[in-house]
Amino acid sequence: MQFNPEKAKDLDLSIQFRFHGDENVDAFVEIANQKIKTERGDHPNPHIEVSVDIKTWLIIVNKETTIVWSLLTRKMKTKGPPLLLKKFKNCLDA
């Protein structure tokens, strides 16, 4: 997956990821002004927080399942509007 700035016009979004499983990693993504920034650690005020097992996340990234199915089966949990994940996904090229 690759960030496509053209698809991120007018998008101002911060996502806090909490990956767990074999290794616990906290990281965040910020998208603003058609630029993306990723860092480890905690975002001070994310629009949405996502908690997911790293293996489940890799299955999503590899398109073997969907974000919606992962939410419905509770393999992924969010604090905040889940539709923001769709906006994030829409600014990525496969």
Secondary structure, 3 states (H helix, E strand, C coil): CEECHHHHCCCCEEEEEEEECCCCEEEEEEEECCEEEEEECCCCCCCEEEEEEHHHHHHHHCCCCCHHHHHHCCCEEEECCCHHHHHHHHCEEC
